[in-house]
Amino acid sequence: KTILETVTREILNCLKAQRSTIFFRNDKGDGLISHLTCASDRSYEQACVNEEKEVAQKALLQNKPCVLRKPEDFSEFSKAKRAEQKITSLMSVPLSSGDRAMGVLSAVVFNGHSFNLQSLQFFSIFANHVSIALEMARLSEDLRKARGVREAYDRKMDEIVTQVQNIPLQERQRLEDHIVILQATPESDGKKIFRGQTRERVSWVRGDIFL
């Protein structure tokens, strides 16, 4: 979160933009929602938002940067969208995590200068920082889930060990004999080894023991 906030703020300073926005895919994956916006003035916070989002959506679908910096670049937008404050230049760069496009980083200039190729190269560096932050967050979440699976596995193994330790000596010997058979015949059909034994009732076990 700190990285995303820093990036959107510094874009205004470094590129002399009036607004910068990070869009993320919605839950259905078929559209974009505004995740974080930074504007140099409150009057720019909601101006031409739909226009900016439309360009961001185009960049996401094409998975490549989209730059509007000349009047003719805006010809596809209706006059209704171009009323009052006008966007004179706009850049949108896709954000990726792993192999998947997660969203778009966007920068907007109102009634002012136009972005150039150098602006786009500089802007792409900011987008890379955001993508790295997203990837690190994804990896941290994967690690957290893996740790949870490992802890659940360890708890289950502890339960099994406790159950085995409480098995009467005669039944424990039978279990050990099964393990020896499995280790001695690694390529054998497991169904044949336990055929005829799967319906046995074991009075001292409550629940299941998974081997």
N, C-alpha and C positions, 0 to 999 in steps of 0.2 A: 504493500500500500504506500509506503514512504517513497519508493522508487517511482511509482506511477504519479504521485502528487508532485514530486520534484520535476519529472519530465514535462508534465503539462504546464507547469509554471515557467520553467526555463525556456520552453519553446517560444513563449511570448517575448522574452527578453532577447533571445539569440536570433530569432527570425523576424522580429518586429511584427508579430501577428497580433490580432485582437482577440482571437479565441482558439483554444486547442481542446480537443475532445478525444477521449478513448471510448470506442464502441466495442461491445462484446456481442457475440452471437446470443440470440435468445435461447430459451430452453429447448425449443423445437428445432433450432439450427437453421431456420429458413429466413431469418431477419436479424436486424441489429437493434440493440438498445444502448442508450447512452449510459456509460458507467461512471465517467468522471469528466467534468468540464471546468476549464479555467478561463476566465475572460478578464481583459484589462479594464473593462468598465461594465457595470450592470446592464447598460443599454445593449450590450452585445450578447448577453447570455442566451436570449431566445430568438435573436434575429436570424431569419433564413435557415432555421434548424432543419426543416424538411429538405431543403436544397442540399445542404451539407450531407445529410444522411443518405440522400439518393446517390451522391457521388461516392460516398463511403461504401454503399452497398455494391456499386459497380466495381470498385477496386477489390472488394472481397470476392465477388463472383469470378472476376478475371484473374484473381490472385496476382495482381501486379499494381505498382503505383499508378495513381491517377492524378494528373495535374491540370488545373484550369487557370490560365494566366493571361488570356487575351479575350476581348469582348466576344469574338465569334465562338469561343469555347462554351459560352453560356447560352447559345442560341437554342439549345434543346429544352430550356426551361421556359415556362409560360410567363407572360408579363405579370400575372398575379403573384407569382413567386418572386418577381424581381422588383416589387414595389418598395418604396421608401429606402431603407438602407440596402445597399447592394454589395454582394460579394464580388470583389474585383480580382481575387486570386484565392486558390484553394488547393491544398495537397492532401491526399489520402493514401496511406501506405498500409498494406495488410500486416497483421501481427500473427505470428505462428508459434505453436508449441508442439514440438515433435514434428509430425508430418501433417498436422491439421491447422488450418487457418482459424484462429480463435476470435479475431476481431480486426479493428482498423484504428490507426492513429490518424487524426485529422487536424489540419491547421488552416485558419481562415483569416483573410485580410478584407476589411470593409473600406470601400472608397479610398483606396490608397495605392501603394506600390504593388508590383507583381512579383511573384516568386520566379526564380530562374533555375537553371540546372544546378548551380552550386547550392542553392537553397534546398533542392530536392536531395542532393547528396548529404548535406548536413542533417536534414530532417530524417533521412534513412538511418543515421546513427542513433538518433533518439528512438526510432522504432525498434532497432536492434536491442537497445537496452530494455525496452518494455518486453520484447519477446523473450529475452533471457530471464527477466524477472518472472514471467508467466511459466517458463519451463522449470525454473527452480521451484516455484510453488507447486507445480504438478509433480515433480520428483519427490518433494517433501511429503506430499499427500500419499503418493505411492508407497514411500518408505513407512509412513505411519500405518497404512493398511497392512503392509507386509509384517510389520512388527506386531500388529494385533493378531494376525493369523499365526505367527510364531508363538506368541504367548498362549493363544488358545490351544495350539498343538502341544505345547509343554504341559499345560494343565491337564489335557487329556491323557498324555503319557504318564503323568504323576498318578492320575486316577487308576490307570491300568496297572502300574507298578504296585499301588496300594492293594488293588484287588488280588493281584497275583500273590502278594505276600501273605494275604489272608486265606489263600486256598489251602485246604488240607493237603498233607504231604502226598497222599495217593493220587489225588486229582492233579496236583502240581506236576507229578511225574508223568502223567498222561499228556499234559500240555507240553512238557519238555520233549517228550517222544515225538509229538507232532512237529515241533520246531526242528528237531533233528532230521526228520523225514524231508521237510521242506528244504533244508540246507543241503541235504545229500542229493536231492533230485531237482536241481534248479530248472530243468527243461521239461519236467513232468507236468501233466495236466492237473492243475489244482483241484478241479472238480472230481477227478478220479481219486485223489488222495483223501478227500473228505466225504466221498460218496458213502451213504449209509450211516454217517455220523452226525449229519446236520440236524437231525430231528431228536437227538438225545436231549433229555432234560437234566439240568444241573441244579440241584436243590439249593446249593450254597451261593448262587449268583442272583443278585437282584439287578435287573437291567441287562445290558448287552456288553460283551467284551469284544472289541474289534481287533482283529489280527491283521 
